[in-house]
Amino acid sequence: MASHEKDTTAQDISSPAQSAEFTHADGLPPRPEGWKYKQFKIGPVTTWYASPAVQLIVVAFVCFLCPGMFNALGGMGGTGLSNAKAGDDANTALYSTFAVIGFAAGTFTNRLGIRVALSFGGMGYCIYVSSFLCFKHTSNFGFSIFAGALLGVCAGLLWSAQGAIMMSYPPERLKGRYISWFWMIFNLGGVVGSLIPLGQNIHTTSNSSVSDGTYVGFIVLTFCGAVLSFALVDGKSVIRHDGSRVILMKNPTWWSEVTGLWEVFLTDPYIVLLFPMFFASNWFYTYHFNDVNLAFFNTRTRALNNTLYWTSQIFGAVIFGYALDFQSVSRTMRAKAAWVALFVLTFAIWGGGYAFQKGYTRSSLPEKDTVVKEDWTTSGYVGPMFLYIFYGFYDAAWQTCVYWFMGALTNNGRKLANFAGFYKGIQSAGAAIMWRLDGLDNPPAYMSLFASCWGLLAGSLLLALPVILLKVRNHVPLEDDLKFTDETAADVVPTEESDLKIGEEKV
């Protein structure tokens, strides 16, 4: 690199000389020899395998095949069964272990590395789906609850690693775009996965369990996702298109990462104000899947609603992700605009949900397989269909904004792994409580659960407002990002000297 570029880049490694994440071949930085850095073209752009965008795509397809299929199955209501009891109990176990492991998952991810954490994390999804195929034929509650608890451990590591990649690999100006790219591919898994039960149950107008073939298809796909995790490279090997690298710990130990978990609360105590947003972010899934989709609609209409729900998430992620990277407006102003947009959507969409929820209760919709439920041919289906679409859109908007808010606070990969762990752990604690409430022998009224969703979402936005107003900056200086690591500027800035040092690594 030219000498004048060294000085500017050392001050801001998130503002590369190139105007886009992908650049033409004549503008590429020096890289080590080896297959990871061998350039190739995708249309008019040139990149390499160990680049942030390619690694994001790989992890997105892992989540497409693992959590994406999990979402598709869960979105059917009752995890595909006609009665929600087994799914509720398994998910209570899942989110209980997820809450504990997920909160500290950044420690394990930083010590073990991104690839190991994701590979181990993907295995739990295949076992989880298998347990429900088993339950359908044997009513083995023990296996489904064990599989749920195991998946909580696995998913905690997977989502911490995923969050670290999505928030720390891209430069600051592209974080919203990276989040949207991930969310698009990930939720495409939910769309494709939901098409399986839709196609296999398209003539099933009763309230019944999905077919064995549906479960077998999900088992195969989740196994493929676990295997695909091994295709990732370690974070230390990733080189951005301006030549800079991800800020990590060079020599992590178990002690450094355990203490690092608590250091976050000393360096960034304001993060606790985002915890209510984390807690609310999956609270409403139980209500959407079991108390709207499963309660009100028959099997084939549930499958259609599920497809529409995950499709709408793709549009939500695109709209919010790209808007959050709109460079003509300062990042501080974009953060405030995102908060206002979420606040308006919370009252507009959930206000419509309130009008819908007034139309039925648990006593008016008894859970029996013989009950004839609403079908897509029923008069008046269009209104609830659009409400369910907007519920999915809202979920993507919420998740995209929360990830972007965290990514706007720091570029440090080690710290962001901990942030992602906090997010998924606290999120899972909320989900565990909600799944348990819905799975009680005498569960709360639908309207009570609806009110808890709406109230948590609105209240958590108010509590998060000080972080949005006071802590989001237009740019995080390099010296601030390096405080939480044992790396120096020479280890991460794109200079000829550091590039030569990288070249000495074995690839």
C-alpha positions in Angstrom: 0.0 0.0 0.0 1.1 3.6 -0.6 2.6 5.4 2.4 -0.1 8.0 2.5 -2.7 5.3 2.9 -1.0 3.9 6.0 -1.6 7.0 8.0 -5.3 7.4 7.2 -6.1 3.8 7.6 -4.4 3.5 10.9 -6.8 6.1 12.2 -9.9 4.5 10.8 -9.7 0.9 9.7 -13.5 0.9 9.1 -13.2 3.5 6.3 -11.4 1.8 3.5 -10.0 3.5 0.5 -12.4 1.6 -1.8 -15.9 2.9 -2.2 -17.5 -0.6 -1.9 -16.9 -3.9 -0.1 -16.1 -5.6 -3.4 -13.5 -3.9 -5.5 -12.0 -4.5 -9.0 -8.8 -6.5 -9.2 -6.5 -3.5 -9.7 -7.5 -2.1 -6.3 -7.0 -5.2 -4.2 -4.6 -5.2 -1.2 -1.6 -7.6 -0.9 -2.5 -11.0 0.5 -0.8 -14.2 1.5 -0.4 -17.1 -0.9 -2.9 -19.9 -0.6 -6.4 -21.0 -1.6 -8.1 -18.8 1.0 -6.8 -15.7 -0.8 -7.0 -16.7 -4.4 -9.1 -14.1 -6.1 -12.2 -15.0 -8.2 -14.9 -12.9 -9.8 -18.6 -12.8 -9.1 -19.8 -10.8 -12.1 -17.9 -7.5 -12.2 -16.5 -7.8 -8.7 -13.4 -9.6 -7.4 -13.1 -11.2 -4.0 -11.5 -14.2 -2.2 -12.7 -16.9 0.0 -11.4 -15.5 3.3 -13.1 -12.2 2.8 -15.9 -10.9 5.1 -18.7 -11.1 2.5 -17.9 -14.7 1.5 -17.6 -15.8 5.1 -20.9 -14.1 5.9 -22.6 -16.0 3.0 -21.2 -19.3 4.3 -22.5 -18.7 7.8 -25.8 -17.5 6.4 -26.3 -20.8 4.6 -25.4 -22.7 7.7 -28.2 -20.8 9.4 -30.4 -21.3 6.4 -30.1 -25.1 6.9 -30.1 -25.3 10.7 -32.0 -22.5 12.5 -33.9 -21.8 9.2 -35.4 -25.3 9.2 -36.0 -25.0 13.0 -38.0 -21.8 12.3 -39.9 -23.5 9.5 -40.9 -26.4 11.8 -41.7 -24.2 14.8 -43.7 -21.8 12.6 -46.1 -24.6 11.8 -47.2 -24.4 15.5 -46.7 -27.3 17.8 -43.4 -28.1 15.9 -45.6 -29.8 13.3 -47.7 -31.8 15.7 -51.4 -31.3 16.1 -51.0 -30.7 19.9 -48.5 -28.1 21.2 -47.7 -29.9 24.5 -44.5 -31.7 23.4 -43.2 -28.7 21.5 -43.9 -26.4 24.4 -42.0 -28.6 26.8 -39.1 -29.2 24.5 -38.8 -25.5 23.7 -39.0 -24.6 27.4 -36.0 -26.9 28.0 -34.3 -25.5 24.9 -34.6 -21.9 25.8 -33.7 -22.5 29.5 -30.3 -24.0 28.6 -29.9 -21.5 25.8 -30.4 -18.7 28.3 -27.6 -20.0 30.5 -25.2 -21.1 27.9 -26.0 -18.3 25.5 -25.3 -15.5 28.0 -21.7 -16.9 28.4 -21.4 -18.2 24.8 -19.0 -15.4 23.8 -16.5 -16.8 26.2 -16.6 -20.2 24.5 -16.6 -18.7 21.0 -13.6 -16.4 21.7 -11.6 -19.3 23.1 -12.6 -22.1 20.7 -12.9 -20.0 17.6 -15.7 -19.2 15.2 -15.5 -22.4 13.1 -15.5 -24.8 16.1 -18.4 -23.0 17.8 -20.5 -23.1 14.7 -19.7 -26.7 13.8 -20.7 -27.9 17.3 -23.7 -25.6 17.3 -25.2 -27.0 14.1 -25.3 -30.6 15.3 -28.1 -30.0 17.8 -30.7 -29.0 15.2 -30.6 -32.4 13.5 -31.1 -34.2 16.8 -34.0 -31.8 17.8 -36.0 -32.5 14.6 -35.3 -36.3 14.9 -36.9 -36.2 18.4 -40.2 -35.0 17.0 -40.3 -37.7 14.3 -39.7 -40.1 17.2 -42.4 -38.5 19.3 -45.0 -38.7 16.6 -44.7 -42.5 16.7 -43.7 -43.2 20.3 -44.9 -40.2 22.3 -41.4 -40.2 23.9 -41.5 -37.0 25.9 -38.0 -37.7 27.4 -36.2 -37.7 24.1 -37.8 -34.5 22.9 -37.1 -32.6 26.1 -33.5 -33.9 26.1 -33.1 -32.8 22.5 -34.5 -29.4 23.3 -32.0 -29.0 26.2 -29.1 -30.1 24.0 -30.1 -27.8 21.3 -30.1 -24.9 23.8 -26.4 -25.6 24.4 -25.6 -26.0 20.7 -27.6 -23.0 19.6 -25.9 -20.7 22.2 -22.5 -21.3 20.6 -23.8 -21.1 17.0 -25.6 -17.7 17.5 -22.7 -16.2 19.4 -20.3 -17.1 16.5 -22.8 -15.9 13.9 -23.3 -12.6 15.7 -19.6 -12.0 15.9 -19.1 -12.6 12.2 -22.1 -10.5 11.2 -21.2 -7.5 13.4 -17.4 -7.5 13.4 -16.3 -8.6 9.9 -17.8 -5.7 7.9 -16.6 -2.1 7.9 -18.8 0.3 9.8 -20.5 1.7 6.8 -21.8 -1.7 5.6 -23.0 -3.3 8.8 -26.7 -2.8 8.1 -26.2 -4.3 4.6 -24.4 -7.4 6.1 -27.1 -7.9 8.6 -29.7 -7.7 5.8 -27.8 -10.1 3.6 -27.6 -12.6 6.5 -31.2 -12.2 7.4 -32.3 -12.6 3.8 -30.5 -15.9 3.3 -31.3 -17.2 6.8 -35.0 -16.5 6.5 -35.0 -18.0 3.0 -34.4 -21.2 4.9 -37.6 -20.6 6.7 -39.4 -20.0 3.4 -38.0 -23.1 1.7 -38.5 -25.2 4.8 -42.1 -24.1 5.1 -42.7 -25.0 1.5 -42.0 -28.6 2.4 -45.0 -29.0 4.8 -47.1 -26.8 2.5 -46.5 -29.1 -0.5 -46.9 -32.3 1.5 -50.0 -31.1 3.3 -51.7 -29.0 0.7 -54.9 -31.2 0.8 -55.0 -31.6 4.5 -57.9 -29.4 5.7 -58.1 -31.0 9.1 -56.0 -30.2 12.2 -53.3 -32.9 12.1 -49.6 -33.5 12.4 -47.3 -33.0 9.4 -46.2 -36.1 7.5 -43.1 -38.2 8.2 -41.6 -37.0 5.0 -41.6 -33.5 6.3 -39.5 -34.5 9.3 -37.1 -36.6 7.2 -36.6 -33.6 4.9 -35.7 -31.4 7.8 -33.4 -34.0 9.3 -31.4 -34.2 6.1 -31.2 -30.4 5.6 -30.1 -29.7 9.2 -27.4 -32.4 9.0 -26.1 -30.7 5.8 -25.9 -27.4 7.7 -23.8 -28.9 10.5 -21.3 -30.2 7.9 -21.2 -26.9 6.0 -19.9 -25.2 9.2 -16.5 -26.8 8.6 -16.2 -24.7 5.4 -15.6 -21.5 7.4 -12.1 -20.1 8.0 -10.9 -18.8 11.4 -11.5 -15.1 12.1 -7.7 -14.4 12.2 -7.5 -15.4 8.5 -10.1 -13.0 7.3 -8.8 -9.9 5.4 -11.1 -7.1 4.4 -11.0 -5.4 1.0 -9.0 -2.5 2.3 -6.4 -4.9 3.8 -7.5 -4.5 7.4 -8.3 -7.5 9.6 -10.8 -8.3 12.3 -9.9 -7.2 15.9 -9.6 -10.4 18.0 -7.5 -11.8 20.8 -4.2 -13.1 19.5 -3.7 -15.4 22.4 -7.0 -16.2 24.1 -7.1 -18.4 27.2 -10.0 -19.7 29.2 -9.2 -17.3 32.0 -8.9 -14.3 29.7 -12.3 -15.0 28.1 -14.1 -15.8 31.4 -12.8 -12.5 32.9 -13.5 -10.8 29.6 -17.2 -11.6 29.9 -17.4 -9.5 33.1 -15.0 -6.8 31.8 -17.7 -5.9 29.3 -20.0 -4.8 32.1 -17.2 -2.6 33.4 -16.3 -1.0 30.1 -19.8 -0.9 28.6 -22.3 -0.9 31.5 -24.9 0.9 29.4 -25.5 -2.4 27.5 -27.9 -3.5 30.2 -30.4 -0.8 28.9 -30.6 -2.9 25.7 -31.4 -6.1 27.7 -35.1 -5.5 27.7 -35.1 -5.3 23.9 -33.1 -8.6 23.9 -35.7 -10.1 26.3 -38.6 -9.1 24.1 -37.2 -10.1 20.8 -38.3 -13.8 20.9 -41.1 -13.4 23.5 -43.7 -13.0 20.8 -42.8 -16.2 18.7 -44.9 -18.4 21.0 -47.8 -16.2 20.5 -47.4 -16.0 16.8 -46.9 -19.7 16.2 -49.1 -21.3 18.8 -51.7 -18.8 19.7 -52.4 -17.4 16.3 -51.3 -19.9 13.6 -51.9 -23.2 15.4 -54.9 -22.0 17.3 -56.8 -20.4 14.5 -55.9 -22.2 11.2 -55.9 -25.7 9.8 -52.8 -27.6 8.7 -52.4 -26.4 5.1 -53.2 -22.8 6.0 -50.7 -22.9 8.8 -48.1 -24.0 6.3 -49.1 -21.1 3.9 -49.0 -18.6 6.7 -45.6 -19.9 7.7 -44.3 -19.3 4.2 -45.6 -15.8 4.1 -44.3 -15.0 7.6 -40.7 -15.9 6.7 -40.9 -14.3 3.2 -42.0 -11.0 4.8 -38.9 -11.2 7.0 -36.7 -11.0 3.9 -38.4 -7.8 2.8 -38.1 -6.4 6.3 -34.4 -7.1 6.5 -33.7 -5.6 3.1 -35.6 -2.4 3.8 -34.2 -1.8 7.3 -30.7 -3.1 6.6 -30.1 -0.8 3.6 -31.8 2.2 5.2 -29.4 1.8 8.2 -26.4 2.2 5.9 -27.7 5.3 4.1 -24.6 7.3 4.0 -26.1 10.7 3.2 -27.4 10.8 6.8 -25.1 10.6 9.8 -25.1 7.3 11.8 -26.4 9.0 14.9 -29.4 10.3 13.0 -30.0 6.9 11.4 -30.0 5.3 14.9 -32.7 7.8 16.0 -34.8 7.3 12.9 -34.6 3.5 13.3 -35.9 3.9 16.9 -38.8 6.0 15.8 -39.6 3.6 13.0 -39.7 0.7 15.4 -41.9 2.7 17.8 -44.4 3.5 15.1 -44.5 -0.1 13.8 -45.0 -1.4 17.3 -48.2 0.5 17.7 -49.5 0.2 14.1 -49.0 -3.6 13.7 -49.7 -4.7 17.2 -52.7 -2.3 17.3 -54.1 -4.3 14.4 -53.2 -7.5 16.3 -55.3 -6.3 19.2 -58.3 -5.9 16.9 -57.8 -9.5 15.6 -57.2 -11.0 19.0 -60.5 -9.7 20.3 -62.2 -12.2 17.9 -61.4 -15.5 19.7 -60.4 -17.0 23.0 -59.1 -20.4 24.2 -62.6 -21.5 25.1 -63.9 -20.6 21.6 -61.1 -22.6 20.0 -60.7 -25.9 21.9 -57.6 -27.9 21.0 -59.1 -31.0 19.5 -58.0 -32.7 16.2 -61.7 -32.9 15.2 -62.3 -29.2 15.3 -62.6 -27.5 11.9 -60.3 -24.5 11.8 -60.0 -21.6 9.4 -58.8 -22.4 5.9 -57.4 -20.1 3.2 -60.7 -20.6 1.3 -62.7 -19.2 4.3 -64.3 -15.8 3.8 -62.3 -13.2 5.8 -59.0 -15.0 5.6 -57.2 -12.1 3.8 -57.2 -9.8 6.9 -55.5 -12.3 9.3 -53.1 -13.3 6.5 -51.8 -9.7 6.1 -51.6 -9.3 9.8 -49.4 -12.5 10.0 -47.3 -11.1 7.1 -46.8 -7.8 9.0 -45.9 -9.8 12.2 -43.0 -11.4 10.2 -41.9 -8.0 8.8 -41.9 -6.5 12.2 -39.7 -9.4 13.6 -37.1 -8.8 10.9 -37.1 -5.0 11.5 -36.7 -5.5 15.2 -33.8 -8.0 14.9 -32.0 -6.1 12.2 -32.1 -2.9 14.3 -31.0 -4.6 17.5 -28.0 -6.1 15.8 -27.1 -2.8 14.1 -27.4 -0.9 17.4 -24.9 -3.4 18.9 -22.6 -3.2 15.9 -22.6 0.6 16.1 -21.2 0.5 19.6 -17.9 -1.2 18.8 -16.0 -3.0 16.0 -14.2 -5.3 18.4 -14.8 -8.9 17.4 -14.2 -10.2 20.9 -16.6 -7.7 22.5 -19.2 -8.3 19.9 -19.1 -12.1 20.5 -20.0 -11.3 24.1 -22.7 -8.8 23.0 -24.2 -11.5 20.7 -24.1 -14.0 23.6 -25.9 -11.5 25.9 -28.5 -11.0 23.2 -29.2 -14.6 22.5 -29.0 -15.6 26.2 -31.5 -13.0 27.4 -33.6 -13.5 24.3 -33.8 -17.2 25.1 -34.7 -16.5 28.8 -37.7 -14.6 27.6 -38.7 -17.3 25.1 -38.3 -20.0 27.8 -40.8 -18.2 30.0 -43.3 -17.6 27.2 -43.1 -21.2 26.0 -43.7 -22.4 29.6 -46.6 -20.1 30.1 -48.3 -21.4 26.9 -47.5 -25.0 27.9 -49.2 -24.9 31.3 -52.2 -27.1 31.9 -54.2 -23.9 32.5 -52.3 -21.4 30.3 -53.1 -17.6 30.4 -55.7 -16.3 28.1 -54.6 -15.4 24.5 -55.3 -11.8 25.2 -53.1 -11.8 28.2 -50.2 -13.3 26.2 -50.8 -10.8 23.5 -50.8 -7.9 25.9 -47.5 -9.1 27.4 -45.9 -9.1 23.9 -47.1 -5.6 23.1 -46.2 -4.2 26.5 -42.7 -5.6 26.5 -41.9 -4.4 23.0 -43.1 -0.8 23.7 -41.5 -0.6 27.1 -38.1 -2.0 26.0 -37.9 0.7 23.3 -38.3 3.4 25.9 -35.6 1.9 28.1 -33.2 1.6 25.1 -33.6 5.2 24.1 -30.7 6.6 26.2 -28.2 4.2 24.5 -29.5 5.3 21.1 -29.2 9.0 22.0 -25.9 9.0 23.9 -23.8 6.0 23.0 -24.1 5.5 19.2 -21.4 7.6 17.5 -20.7 8.3 13.9 -17.4 6.4 14.1 -15.7 4.3 16.8 -12.0 5.2 17.0 -9.5 2.4 16.6 -7.9 3.0 19.9 -11.3 2.4 21.6 -11.7 -0.9 19.8 -8.3 -2.1 20.7 -8.8 -1.6 24.5 -10.6 -4.9 24.8 -7.9 -7.0 23.1 -4.2 -7.9 23.2 -3.8 -6.7 19.6 -2.1 -3.5 18.5 -2.8 -1.2 15.5 0.0 -2.9 13.6 -1.9 -6.2 13.9 -5.0 -4.9 12.2 -4.3 -1.9 10.0 -3.6 -2.5 6.3 0.1 -1.7 6.0 2.7 -3.3 3.8 4.5 -4.4 7.0 1.5 -6.1 8.5 0.6 -7.7 5.2 4.0 -9.3 5.0 3.5 -10.6 8.5 0.3 -12.2 7.5 2.0 -13.8 4.6 4.2 -15.8 7.0 1.1 -17.7 8.3 0.5 -21.1 7.0 -2.4 -21.2 4.6 
